[in-house]
């Protein structure tokens, strides 16, 4: 029995299709899905820094960007929750902001999950050397087992 499973979601097609298919396969072993989305702090900073060039940098602008990204994530998370509940899962959701890999590992510990499931976008090796990826970061940081569902996985 797996108990509680953390589903780290970025709302990409890989997560929406492949990871949910994987979760459906292990459903009998899962008590609860903890669906987690982390609004990437780097994305917020990039938007705000780019706004400097057009003279828009104010605390209000940064707060507006944060609110818009979080509200969009909450809307998307509601759709994910509906899909998972329709598939028979008990679902709890978390939307937060920060470094995605760090936050996912932190939440996994705090919530004492049995397994973390993340999607992979199949980034090239060169890109991951320079930038890293959330799935790789989660594998490095998490103390819980991690399953990475690849874009081309079949079930």
C-alpha positions as CSV (number, residue, x, y, z in Angstrom):
1,X,0.0,0.0,0.0
2,X,1.4,3.4,-1.0
3,X,-0.8,5.6,1.0
4,X,-0.4,9.2,0.1
5,X,1.2,10.0,-3.2
6,X,2.5,13.5,-4.1
7,X,1.7,14.4,-7.8
8,X,3.9,17.3,-8.8
9,X,2.2,19.0,-11.7
10,X,3.2,21.8,-14.0
11,X,0.0,21.5,-16.1
12,X,1.9,20.4,-19.2
13,X,0.5,17.8,-21.6
14,X,2.9,15.2,-20.2
15,X,1.6,15.7,-16.7
16,X,-2.0,15.9,-17.7
17,X,-2.0,12.7,-19.7
18,X,0.9,10.4,-18.9
19,X,1.1,11.0,-15.1
20,X,-2.6,10.6,-14.7
21,X,-2.5,7.4,-16.7
22,X,0.3,6.2,-14.4
23,X,-1.7,7.1,-11.3
24,X,-4.7,5.3,-12.7
25,X,-2.6,2.1,-12.9
26,X,-1.6,2.3,-9.3
27,X,-4.9,3.5,-8.0
28,X,-5.7,0.5,-5.8
29,X,-2.5,1.1,-3.8
30,X,-3.2,4.9,-3.3
31,X,-5.2,6.3,-0.4
32,X,-4.8,9.9,-1.4
33,X,-3.3,12.1,-4.1
34,X,-1.6,15.3,-2.9
35,X,-1.5,17.4,-6.1
36,X,1.2,20.1,-5.9
37,X,2.0,23.0,-8.2
38,X,4.8,25.4,-7.5
39,X,4.8,28.8,-9.2
40,X,8.5,29.1,-10.1
41,X,10.1,32.1,-8.4
42,X,12.5,32.4,-11.4
43,X,9.5,32.9,-13.7
44,X,8.2,35.7,-11.5
45,X,11.6,37.3,-11.4
46,X,12.1,37.1,-15.2
47,X,8.8,38.8,-15.8
48,X,9.6,41.6,-13.3
49,X,13.1,42.0,-14.6
50,X,11.9,42.3,-18.1
51,X,9.5,44.9,-17.0
52,X,12.4,47.1,-15.8
53,X,13.2,47.8,-19.4
54,X,9.7,49.3,-20.0
55,X,9.7,51.2,-16.7
56,X,7.1,49.1,-14.9
57,X,8.9,48.0,-11.8
58,X,7.0,48.7,-8.7
59,X,6.1,46.5,-5.8
60,X,2.5,46.6,-7.0
61,X,3.5,45.2,-10.4
62,X,5.4,42.3,-8.8
63,X,2.4,41.6,-6.6
64,X,0.1,41.7,-9.6
65,X,2.3,39.2,-11.5
66,X,2.4,36.9,-8.5
67,X,-1.4,37.1,-8.0
68,X,-2.0,36.4,-11.8
69,X,0.3,33.4,-11.9
70,X,-1.1,32.0,-8.7
71,X,-4.7,32.5,-9.8
72,X,-4.0,30.8,-13.1
73,X,-2.4,27.9,-11.2
74,X,-5.4,27.6,-8.9
75,X,-7.8,27.5,-11.9
76,X,-5.7,24.7,-13.6
77,X,-5.4,22.8,-10.3
78,X,-9.2,22.8,-9.9
79,X,-9.4,21.0,-13.3
80,X,-6.8,18.5,-12.3
81,X,-8.6,17.8,-9.0
82,X,-11.9,17.2,-10.9
83,X,-10.2,14.7,-13.3
84,X,-8.6,12.8,-10.4
85,X,-11.7,12.8,-8.3
86,X,-13.7,11.6,-11.4
87,X,-11.1,8.8,-11.6
88,X,-11.9,7.8,-8.1
89,X,-9.1,9.4,-6.1
90,X,-9.3,11.3,-2.8
91,X,-7.4,14.6,-3.7
92,X,-5.8,17.4,-1.7
93,X,-4.2,20.3,-3.6
94,X,-1.4,22.7,-2.8
95,X,-0.4,25.7,-4.9
96,X,2.6,27.6,-3.6
97,X,5.6,29.6,-5.0
98,X,9.3,29.2,-4.8
99,X,11.9,26.9,-6.2
100,X,9.8,24.0,-7.5
101,X,12.3,21.1,-6.7
102,X,12.9,22.4,-3.2
103,X,9.3,23.1,-2.5
104,X,8.2,19.6,-3.8
105,X,10.8,17.9,-1.6
106,X,9.8,20.0,1.4
107,X,6.1,19.3,1.0
108,X,6.8,15.6,0.5
109,X,8.5,15.5,3.9
110,X,6.0,17.7,5.7
111,X,3.1,15.6,4.4
112,X,4.9,12.3,4.9
113,X,4.1,11.0,1.4
114,X,5.1,7.5,0.4
115,X,5.9,8.4,-3.2
116,X,6.5,11.5,-5.4
117,X,5.4,11.3,-9.1
118,X,6.6,13.9,-11.6
119,X,6.5,14.2,-15.3
120,X,9.5,14.7,-17.5
121,X,9.6,16.8,-20.5
122,X,12.5,14.9,-22.0
123,X,14.8,17.9,-22.2
124,X,18.1,17.4,-24.0
125,X,21.2,16.5,-21.9
126,X,22.9,19.7,-22.8
127,X,20.0,21.8,-21.6
128,X,19.7,19.9,-18.4
129,X,23.5,20.4,-17.7
130,X,23.1,24.1,-17.8
131,X,19.7,24.6,-16.4
132,X,18.7,21.5,-14.6
133,X,15.1,20.4,-14.5
134,X,12.5,20.1,-11.8
135,X,12.4,16.3,-12.0
136,X,16.2,16.0,-11.7
137,X,16.1,18.5,-8.8
138,X,13.4,16.5,-7.0
139,X,15.4,13.3,-7.4
140,X,18.4,15.0,-5.8
141,X,16.6,16.7,-3.0
142,X,13.8,14.3,-2.0
143,X,14.1,11.8,0.8
144,X,11.1,10.0,-0.5
145,X,11.1,7.7,-3.6
146,X,10.5,9.5,-6.9
147,X,8.9,8.1,-10.1
148,X,9.6,10.2,-13.2
149,X,7.0,9.5,-16.0
150,X,8.6,10.2,-19.3
151,X,6.7,11.9,-22.1
152,X,6.8,8.8,-24.3
153,X,5.9,6.3,-21.5
154,X,3.2,3.7,-22.4
155,X,0.9,2.0,-19.9
